[in-house]
Structure formats: C-alpha cells, structure tokens
C-alpha cells in the first residue's frame, strides 16, 4: 500500500514526520513524500529541509494521503495541492490531515458539512471553508474515508489508528511500541483551555516572530 505524505514550503516538520515514523515501521506500507515539484522544501522557520521525492503527477493512485499543516498551509489553499487531494481521494482507502492540513482537505471540498479538527488557532478558518470544527484529538468519518487530527503531535495518534485500520490492532500496537510512544508531558498545557493568560501572551509573542 502506498502512503503519500504531502510537503510544501513552511510545513510543520512533525506533522509529516510524526506519522511517517509510525507508518514506515509497517512492511506493507510504502511511504512517499509528494509535492508540487521534486526537491527540498524548508519548514516553518527555515531551519530544516525536507525532500519531496515525487511530484503530484507522479502519484496518481495512493492508498493513503496524509496532509500535514504549518504556516505555509494557508498559502497552498488555492493551487495544486488541494486539486491533487480532490483528484486522488475517490481512490484512496483513507485521506487524512494533521493540524492545519485540514484546511487543505476543506479547500478540496472533502469536509463540507462534516466535523473536523485542526490546530485550535485555525478553527475559524476551517469553519469558513465549510467544515464544522470540533475540539477532539482525532476525528474519523470512516464511511467517507476521512480522518483529521489536531495540532502536531496528534498526527502520531492518527497514524497509529491508521495502522489499526489498514492492518490490525496488533500491528498498531507494534508500531506504537517500536517508536516508544508513551507520552507523559511535564505540563498539562496542551490546549488554551488548560493554561492561563501568561502562557497565552507568550504564545502570541512567539507567533508574531514566526509570521
């Protein structure tokens, strides 16, 4: 089975690499990084480069699509990426997103009227694109073959679930164990609802630098 992970300039690295680390552990899955053109793209802050191995036209029938998010996701909402997603989705087993990759799925017309999740900072835009944003870590619409995951690390959760759906629960547990995914974060600070104004002010400060 071919898994196509999309890349674009200013992508969030872990949105793509988190699912990759899980999915590439399964021998039955062949992971390819796709994009508008072959070559390197730089991630959000420009410090890290990731390589597109195949152009969209070279990957016409993937079994699974993973669309990561990042600051650059807003820049590709009108262009080849959502067009490719819309074109290949009828033949996929699952079309998925991580973080603001959900905006791309929505721009492709796949989330109209459906609940979906994304990074909390993009809920308004996701709603304007036709989806119904919900605060869940992973949202599944299995009859429609669509799965969306919330911000960044939620992509690992989604990838483990994908392995269960594509193979079985034993394979999913094996992949989770192989990557030793057993998170115990030092703070219960994973969502704005769980932090105070001082933290949100720092978030705004950091976000302003990255724009």
N, C-alpha and C positions, 0 to 999 in steps of 0.2 A: 504494500500500500504506500502510495506517495503522499507525503505531508509537505505542503508548500507554506513556508513562513515568509510573509511579505516584509520587505525592507524599504525604507525611504529616508531621505535626509531628515535629521533631527528626530530619529526614532529613539524611544527609551530602550536601552540595551536589555534590561532584564525582562521586559515584556516579550521579547523574542527569545532570549537565551534561556530564560526560566523554563518555558515549555520545551524548547529544544533539548535541554539537559534531561528531561523526563522521557520525551518521545524517542530520542535517539538510542535509548537503552534497549528498546524492543526490536529484536532482529527482523520482525515482519514489517517494520516501518522504515521507509527511506525518506529522509528529510532533505529538502532542497530550499535554499533561500532565493526568493524571486524578487524582481523589481523592474522598474521601467527600463533599465539597461544594466548590463553586467558591469561589475567593478565595485569600488569601495563607496560606501556612504558613511558619513560621520554622524555620531549620535548627538543627543541634545546639546551637550556643552562643547562638542567638537573634539573632546579628548580621546575618544575611542572610535576606531573604524571597524565596520562590519562589511563583509563581502557578499554582494549579490552574485550568485553563481549562474542564474538563468533569467532571461528576460521573460516578461509576461507571455509573449507569443510562443515561447518555447515550452510553456507548461499549460497545456490546454485542458487537461482532464485530471486534476489532482483529486485524490480521495478525501483529503482533509485540507482545509485552508485555515491558517492562523494569521490574523491581522493584529499586530501589536499597535500600541499607541505611542504617544510622545508629543512634544510641542509641534513637531512637523506634521502631525496628522491633520491639522486644520488646513494646511497648505495643499493637501492632496485630495481634498473632498470633491473637487471638480477636476477630473483628469483620468489618467489610465488605470489607477489602482481600483477605484470603485467600479469602473467599467469592466475590468477583468474579473473582479469578485462577482458582479452580476452575471457575467458570461459563464463562469465555471460553476457557479452554485447549483444549477439544476443537476449536475452530475456528481456532486460531492456526497460523501457519506455524512460529513459534518462541515459546516462553515462556522468559524469561531472568531472571537476577538478577545483582546486583553486591553484593559484600560480604555483610552480614547480610540482604540481600534474600532470600538462600537460605532463611532461616528462614521467611519468608512462603510460599515455594514448598513447603517441607516441611509447614507448617501447613495448606496447601491440599491436602495428600495427594499431591503430584506427585512427591516424591522418595523414597517408601518403597522401601527396599532398593537404592537407586541411589547410586553415588558422586557426590559433590558437593563443591564448595569454597565457602569463605566467608572472612571475616577470621579470622586464626588465633585470636583471642580468643573466638570463638564456636563452636569445633569441638565442645566438649562438648554445648552446647545443640542444635546441628544433629544430632548423633548421637541425642540423646534424642527428637528429633522424627521419627526414622525413617530418616534418610539415613546414608550411610557417608562421613564426612569424609575428604578426601584433600588433601595439600599439593601442589596444582597451581594454576597461574595461571588457567587456563580448563579447565573440564570439559564435554565435549559428550556428549549422548545423542541423536544425530540421529534414530534411529527413534522416540523418544519426543518429539522436537522440544523438548528441554530443554537449556539451556546455563547454567552457573553460572560466575561469575567471582569471584576472590578480592578482597582489600581494595582499595577506592577506585580506584586507577589501573588496575587490571586490567580495569575496565569499558571503558576505551578499547581495549584489546586485543580484548575480546569484540566490541565494536561494529564494529571493522574486519573481524573474522571474519564477523560477521553480514552486512555488505555483500557480502562474497565469496559467501556462501550465497544471498543474496537476488538479487544481480545477477550479478557475476562478479569474477574476481581483478583485472581492470584497474580496475574501479570501486573496489575496496577499496584498491588502491594509490593511486588518485587521491585518495580521501578522506584516506588517511594523509599524503599529500604536502601536501594543502591545509591540514591542521591542523599540518603540520610536526612530526609525531610521530616523533621520532628521539632517544629518551631516552639520556642519558649522565649518570646521577646522580653527585654528587661522592663518595658513600659507598656501599659495598656493604652497606647496612644495611636491606634491605627485609624481613627476616624475623628473628624471635627467634633462629633457629639461627645467624645471622651476626653477632650482636652480643654484647657482654659484659654482666656484671651491672650495671655502672654505667648503661648505657643502659636496661636493663630497670627499674632503680629509678626513673629519670627518667620512663619511660613510666607507671609506677604512680602517681607523683606527679601527673603531668598528668591521668591518667584520673580520679583522685579528685576533682579540681577540677571536671570536666565532668559528673559524675554528677548 
